[in-house]
Amino acid sequence: MDYQNIIVKNRENKTIELADFSSLNIEVLDNSKLNLKLVNFSKNTNLEFKAKVGKNSTLAVIFADFSNSDIHFMSNVDLVEEGANCTWNLATLSSKKSQKQFDVSFKHLVGSTTAIMDNYGVAKDESKIVFSGVSHITEGAKKSITRQNAKIIVFDKEANGTASPILKIDENDVVASHGAVVGQLNSDHMFYLMSRGLSKEEARMIITMGYLKPISTKFSEDIQNRIEEVIKEAM
Amino acid sequence: MSKLVIKNLHVAVKGKEILKGLDIEFSTNETVALLGPNGNGKSTLLQTIMGNPNYEVIKGSIYYDDKDVLKLPTDERSKLGLFLGMQYPSEVPGVNNSDFLKAALNAHREKPVSLFEFYKLLNNAYEEMHIPFEMANRNLNEGFSGGEKKKNEILQMLVLNPDLVLLDEIDSGLDVDAIQIVASTIKKEQAKRGFVIVSHYAKLYELIEISKVYVLVNGKVAKVGDKSLIKKIDQEGYEWLKDEGIEFANEEKMNSVSIGSCATKEALKAK
């Protein structure tokens, strides 16, 4: 597979916004920072993401997937030197019969490294979202911090959401946590909004937009509008 | 003037019948006080009128003039001019207060409201309720105090301009100043619209005009009266109604296991 390579090093601080990619190979090295904003509206089924984060460097990923096709997304982030840091935010919307799987894994190879993952999903109709992946703290990677957080709202009876984050910890002196919530649209919220005159569709829309806000607002206005359009269409 | 006419209404919550053949009428030119002991149907009535899906109508009818309310989804009921100020307003994460109000307002209109008109309307409502205008940019009820949530309900009423307003314990969680603000707003609005007000405290009722008082007991109207009825209940409670032969809703049997005893053992014994 052809990889698109992005290398940031020597105390660089970069922000890159990419729409529609298939495979990415990222390196953030020696005291650098990369803000990577990814959007996927394409029909690519297999997406691959590899990253290496080095000394005192930060990789901040925001990934919004609003395509209406099947997806298998594979991500491996290696934290290879002390002070390596990765924050990961993902939002996805699935509708009709699409099946979407996101494997998001982190490997803490040395100590004092951090990986914070937040994955959000909205599953409609008969679609399915799976969040999986392994956060691995290797032996000797003391003082590392790893967190996995996955949330899926299941909109319809036939829709399906699975969040199965795995922690693999081979060192004692670490901080590790994971949380997974899969639930239906809050019926009290729906009633509240509808009692003010919003139709069922409008209420769903406004709740979904609010739910995705922690991620959607991090994008440029142009992409925010596109996200809103796609959600509107899906409702 | 419009009329909400409720006939022989039976409603169950989680399979338990709460309203048991209720007949009652509200009109848009009166303010009704709705009293009654806890668990006897006041909130159930208001939630049912608005169409909360957790309340199952078994029998009966609700008409608003010639409109069959029970056939309409909740948003259509709102568009008819009904408004429910909730006892526990929902906190909806990520939903901006003013965006929500604008969407709600537009749902009631054919043409979307202009920015200027909306700003003016909103600003007036915030001023009237003594809520800082910055709150418009916060998320809907998220992190609001109990009192702020309740004032926000009245604020929504001012923005949406309904004809019949149902208020479910709007005064609980309000401090003395906030009660004054809510009461003076209601008083100002009484000429424009009808109110049905549920409260456990005489205080709010004292501050506004009351045209009629209903006491709901065991899912039916047990007593109709004027303002003097509120005073009597405030002083004497509801017990005297029993002497008049009125039956109360069965109070839930308490679990016989008390703190201090081994709950597991007691539960096993019960089997």
Interface residues (C-beta under 8 A of the other chain):
Chain A: N186 S187 D188 H189 F191 Y192 L193 M194 S195 R196 G197 L198 S199 K200 E202 A203 I206 I207 M209 G210 Y211 L212 K213 P214
Chain B: M50 G51 N52 P53 N54 P73 T74 D75 R77 S78 K79 F83 L84 M86 P89 S90 V92 P93 G94 V95 N96 D99 F100 A103 A104 A107 H108 N139 Q156 L160
